C-alpha cells in the first residue's frame, strides 16, 4: 500500500488584514501531467493576499509536489504531459476499494477549511477555484456551512451532460462519482449553498462546461436561493462572459473580488 503524503500548500498572510478577516481557499485546475498544482492559483491568490486577504492554495492529491514522481518520465515522453498516470492509478485503486478519488480529494479540502477556520482572527471563509477547482468549490460550499462565499470559475460541471452529450471526454477520471445521476445533478448540489453567497463565471465557448447546461443549472438553483429568503442583492448566482475556458479570470473580476463588501 502506498501512503500518500500529507497536504501541501502555500499560506499567504498579509501584514495588514481586512476587517472582518477573510480567508480564501484557492483551488487549482486539472493541470497537464499533474506537474502543476497550487502554482496555477497565483493569478488570484497573490493579488488577493496583497490586498489584505488570507489565502491558502493546496496541491490536490496527486498534483504538484504530491504527484507520483515514478511516472514523470512517461508523462514527459508523451510530449504533452497529458497521461495523468498518477491520477489514473489513484482513481482506479480507490474504486477497487469502494472509494473515489473525488471523495478523497474533497475530504482533504474540508480539512483545509478546518485549518483556515482555526487561524487567529479569521472571521469568514471563502472557497474559490477554476475548472476542477471550481467543481470542488461548489461541492465544498454545499457541504460545509462554514463556507460563507463560494466562487466557481468555469466549474459548473453538468453530470447529466457528461453522459447524454459525452462531455466526459473533456474531463479527468477524478470527476466520476458512481451513481451520481441516480440521486441528483449539479443544480441540486448548488441549491444546498443557499442562502450563502454563490458566484459563478463561465465562458460562452467552453466545450467542457456547456453554457446551455450552466444556464440550466443556475436557473434551477436560483429557485432554492429565492425560497431560502435571501434577497437578490445579497446572493450572486451566475454570470456569463465571452471567450473560452481560460478566459474567466478577468481584471474586472479581480477588481470585484477586492471589493470589501463582496465577502460580507
C-alpha positions in Angstrom: 0.0 0.0 0.0 1.3 3.5 -0.9 0.8 6.1 1.8 0.1 9.5 0.3 1.9 12.5 1.8 0.1 15.0 3.9 -1.5 18.1 2.4 1.0 20.6 0.9 0.1 24.2 0.2 1.1 27.9 0.3 -0.4 30.0 3.0 -0.2 33.8 2.5 -1.0 36.0 5.4 -1.0 39.7 4.7 0.8 42.2 7.0 -2.4 44.2 7.1 -5.6 42.2 7.1 -9.0 43.3 6.2 -11.8 43.7 8.8 -13.5 41.3 9.1 -10.6 39.0 8.3 -11.4 36.8 5.3 -9.6 33.5 4.5 -9.9 32.2 0.9 -9.2 28.6 0.0 -7.8 28.7 -3.6 -8.2 25.5 -5.6 -6.4 24.8 -8.8 -7.5 23.2 -12.0 -6.6 20.0 -13.8 -3.1 20.7 -14.9 -1.3 18.7 -17.7 0.5 15.7 -16.4 -0.2 16.6 -12.8 3.1 18.5 -12.7 1.5 21.8 -11.6 -0.9 22.3 -8.7 -1.1 25.3 -6.4 1.1 27.4 -8.7 -1.9 27.7 -11.1 -3.9 29.8 -8.5 -1.2 32.5 -8.2 -3.2 34.7 -10.7 -5.7 35.4 -8.0 -4.2 34.1 -4.7 -1.3 36.5 -4.8 -3.3 39.7 -5.6 -5.9 38.8 -3.0 -3.2 38.4 -0.4 -1.6 41.6 -1.4 -5.0 43.3 -0.8 -5.5 42.0 2.8 -7.0 38.6 2.4 -5.5 35.4 3.9 -5.1 32.8 1.1 -4.3 29.1 1.2 -3.5 27.3 -2.0 -3.1 23.5 -1.6 -1.9 20.8 -4.0 -4.8 18.4 -4.7 -3.9 14.8 -4.1 -1.8 13.5 -7.0 -0.9 17.0 -8.2 2.2 19.2 -7.9 4.5 18.2 -5.1 2.2 15.3 -4.3 2.3 13.7 -7.7 3.7 10.2 -8.0 7.1 11.0 -9.5 7.8 7.5 -10.7 5.6 8.4 -13.7 7.4 11.6 -14.6 9.5 10.1 -17.4 6.4 8.6 -19.0 4.5 11.8 -18.7 7.3 13.8 -20.3 7.8 11.2 -23.0 4.1 11.6 -24.0 5.1 15.0 -25.5 2.4 16.9 -23.8 2.5 15.7 -20.2 -1.1 14.5 -20.7 -1.2 10.9 -19.5 -2.3 11.7 -15.9 -0.9 8.3 -14.9 -0.7 9.0 -11.1 -4.3 10.3 -11.1 -5.5 7.2 -13.0 -3.8 4.8 -10.7 -5.1 6.5 -7.6 -8.6 6.7 -9.0 -8.7 3.1 -10.1 -7.2 1.9 -6.8 -9.9 3.9 -4.9 -12.7 2.5 -7.0 -11.5 -1.0 -6.4 -11.6 -0.3 -2.6 -15.1 1.1 -2.7 -14.0 4.7 -2.6 -13.4 7.5 -5.2 -10.5 9.8 -5.8 -13.0 12.7 -5.8 -14.1 11.8 -2.3 -10.6 11.6 -1.0 -9.7 15.0 -2.5 -12.9 16.6 -1.2 -12.2 15.2 2.3 -8.8 16.8 2.2 -10.2 20.2 1.1 -12.7 20.0 4.1 -9.6 19.6 6.3 -8.2 22.8 4.6 -11.4 24.6 5.7 -10.8 23.3 9.2 -7.3 24.7 9.0 -8.4 28.2 7.9 -11.1 28.3 10.5 -8.5 27.8 13.2 -6.2 30.6 12.1 -6.2 33.5 14.6 -8.6 36.3 13.7 -10.3 34.6 10.7 -14.0 35.5 10.7 -15.2 34.5 7.3 -14.1 31.7 4.9 -14.5 31.7 1.1 -13.6 29.0 -1.4 -12.5 29.9 -4.9 -11.5 27.6 -7.8 -11.1 27.3 -11.5 -12.2 24.3 -13.6 -11.5 21.3 -11.5 -11.1 23.7 -8.6 -14.4 25.2 -9.4 -16.1 21.8 -9.2 -14.6 21.3 -5.8 -15.6 24.8 -4.8 -19.3 24.3 -5.3 -19.2 20.9 -3.5 -17.4 22.5 -0.5 -19.9 25.3 -0.4 -22.8 22.8 -0.4 -21.2 20.5 2.2 -19.8 23.0 4.8 -21.8 25.8 6.2 -18.6 27.5 7.4 -18.0 28.5 3.8 -19.6 31.9 3.6 -18.8 32.6 -0.1 -18.3 30.2 -3.0 -16.7 31.4 -6.2 -16.8 28.9 -9.1 -14.8 29.8 -12.2 -15.6 27.7 -15.2 -16.5 24.8 -12.9 -20.3 24.0 -13.0 -19.9 20.5 -14.4 -23.2 19.0 -15.6 -23.2 15.3 -14.7 -26.2 14.8 -17.0 -24.3 16.3 -19.9 -21.3 14.1 -19.2 -23.5 11.1 -20.1 -26.0 12.4 -22.6 -23.7 14.6 -24.5 -20.4 12.8 -23.8 -18.9 15.9 -22.2 -16.9 13.4 -20.2 -14.3 13.4 -22.9 -13.1 16.9 -21.7 -12.7 15.8 -18.0 -10.4 13.7 -15.9 -11.3 10.4 -14.2 -11.3 12.3 -10.9 -14.7 13.7 -11.7 -16.5 10.4 -11.9 -18.9 9.7 -9.0 -20.6 6.3 -9.4 -24.4 6.5 -9.2 -24.5 10.3 -9.2 -27.3 10.6 -11.6 -29.4 8.1 -9.7 -29.9 10.7 -7.0 -29.3 14.3 -8.2 -27.4 16.6 -10.6 -25.4 19.8 -10.2 -28.3 22.1 -9.6 -29.3 20.1 -6.6 -25.8 20.4 -5.1 -25.6 24.2 -5.8 -29.0 24.7 -4.2 -27.6 23.5 -0.9 -25.4 26.6 -0.8 -28.4 28.9 -0.3 -28.7 31.3 1.4 -25.0 31.8 1.5 -23.3 33.6 -1.5 -22.6 31.7 -4.6 -20.9 33.3 -7.6 -20.1 31.6 -10.8 -18.4 32.9 -14.0 -18.5 30.8 -17.2 -17.5 31.4 -20.9 -19.7 31.1 -23.9 -17.3 28.9 -25.9 -16.3 26.4 -23.1 -17.0 22.9 -24.5 -16.2 21.2 -21.3 -18.8 23.2 -19.4 -21.5 23.9 -22.0 -23.1 27.2 -21.4 -26.6 25.8 -22.0 -26.0 23.5 -19.1 -24.6 26.3 -16.9 -27.7 28.3 -17.5 -30.0 25.4 -16.7 -28.1 24.6 -13.5 -28.2 28.2 -12.2 -31.8 28.7 -13.3 -32.9 25.7 -11.2 -30.6 26.6 -8.3 -31.9 30.2 -8.3 -35.3 29.0 -7.1 -33.6 27.5 -4.0 -32.0 30.8 -3.2 -35.4 32.5 -3.6 -37.1 30.1 -1.3 -34.3 30.5 1.3 -35.3 34.1 1.8 -32.1 35.6 0.5 -32.5 39.0 -1.1 -31.3 39.0 -4.7 -28.8 41.8 -3.9 -27.0 39.6 -1.3 -26.8 36.4 -3.4 -24.6 36.4 -6.5 -25.7 33.5 -8.6 -24.0 33.4 -12.0 -22.7 35.4 -15.0 -21.6 34.5 -18.5 -18.8 36.2 -20.4 -17.3 35.8 -23.9 -14.3 33.7 -24.6 -13.3 30.2 -23.7 -12.4 28.1 -20.6 -9.3 30.0 -19.6 -10.7 33.5 -20.0 -12.9 33.8 -16.9 -10.3 35.3 -14.5 -10.6 38.8 -15.9 -9.2 42.1 -14.4 -12.8 43.1 -13.8 -13.4 40.0 -11.7 -10.3 40.6 -9.7 -11.4 44.2 -9.0 -14.8 42.9 -7.9 -13.1 40.4 -5.5 -11.1 43.3 -4.0 -14.4 45.0 -3.0 -14.7 44.6 0.7 -18.5 44.1 0.5 -18.1 41.0 -1.8 -17.3 38.7 1.1 -19.8 40.0 3.6 
